[in-house]
Amino acid sequence: MGAKWLPQSAEMPGIPDEVQVTKRSRHEREQRDAANVRAKQITAEWERAVPPERLAAFALEVEAARARGPRPAQPDMAPGTAPHPPRPGFEPRPPKKEETRRSKY
């Protein structure tokens, strides 16, 4: 299931048609599978330990959170801009006006 390379075209030069996925060693895959199984065991034990009414309330909150979806992305701001304004005395300089400049001789 390797990436198939297309001949270079005007649309997407030299980009494979499949997404490249990081290959993991057998040991890494086994470790990840073991961690997932352990997480499911811990979740099942926790659900058995919690009273049913609290578990139902928690399930409703989880369902509502999943329905909301992820938070919207923050606006792309340059470092040092809002919400942190510049320190007093370090404000950016205003642009120079053309009429106040002297011409060079």
HUDA-V49013 format. One record per residue. N is the residue number from 0. SS is DSSP state (~ for helix, > for strand, _ for the rest). OMEGA is omega in radians with two decimals (NA if undefined). D_CENTER is the distance of its C-alpha to the mean C-alpha in whole Angstrom. Layout:
((N/SS/OMEGA/D_CENTER) (N/SS/OMEGA/D_CENTER))
//
This chain:
((0/_/-3.13/27) (1/_/3.13/27) (2/_/3.13/25) (3/_/-3.11/28) (4/_/3.11/28) (5/_/3.02/30) (6/_/-3.10/32) (7/_/3.12/31) (8/_/-3.13/31) (9/_/-3.09/30) (10/_/-3.04/27) (11/_/-3.07/25) (12/_/3.00/27) (13/_/-3.14/26) (14/_/-3.14/23) (15/_/-3.13/24) (16/_/3.08/24) (17/_/3.11/22) (18/_/3.11/18) (19/_/-3.12/19) (20/_/3.12/18) (21/_/3.11/18) (22/_/3.12/21) (23/_/3.10/22) (24/_/3.13/25) (25/~/-3.13/27) (26/~/3.13/27) (27/~/3.12/23) (28/~/3.12/23) (29/~/3.11/26) (30/~/3.14/24) (31/~/3.11/21) (32/~/3.12/24) (33/~/3.13/26) (34/~/3.12/23) (35/~/3.10/22) (36/~/-3.13/25) (37/~/3.13/26) (38/~/3.10/23) (39/~/3.10/25) (40/~/-3.14/28) (41/~/3.12/27) (42/~/3.14/25) (43/~/3.12/29) (44/~/3.14/31) (45/~/-3.13/29) (46/~/3.10/29) (47/~/-3.08/33) (48/~/-3.08/33) (49/_/3.09/32) (50/_/-3.06/35) (51/~/-3.12/34) (52/~/3.09/34) (53/~/3.13/31) (54/~/3.11/29) (55/~/3.11/30) (56/~/3.12/29) (57/~/3.13/25) (58/~/3.10/25) (59/~/3.12/25) (60/~/3.12/23) (61/~/3.14/20) (62/~/3.12/21) (63/~/3.13/21) (64/~/3.11/17) (65/~/3.12/17) (66/~/3.11/19) (67/~/-3.11/17) (68/_/-3.10/13) (69/_/3.09/10) (70/_/3.09/11) (71/_/-3.11/11) (72/_/3.08/9) (73/_/3.12/11) (74/_/-3.12/13) (75/_/-3.09/13) (76/_/3.05/16) (77/_/3.12/18) (78/_/3.09/18) (79/_/3.12/21) (80/_/-3.09/21) (81/_/0.22/21) (82/_/3.12/20) (83/_/-3.14/22) (84/_/3.13/25) (85/_/3.12/27) (86/_/3.11/30) (87/_/-3.12/33) (88/_/-3.13/35) (89/_/3.13/32) (90/_/3.10/32) (91/_/-3.13/31) (92/_/3.07/35) (93/_/3.13/36) (94/_/-3.14/36) (95/_/3.12/40) (96/_/-3.11/42) (97/~/-3.04/44) (98/~/-3.11/48) (99/~/-3.13/48) (100/_/3.04/47) (101/_/3.05/50) (102/_/-3.14/51) (103/_/3.14/52) (104/_/NA/55))
//
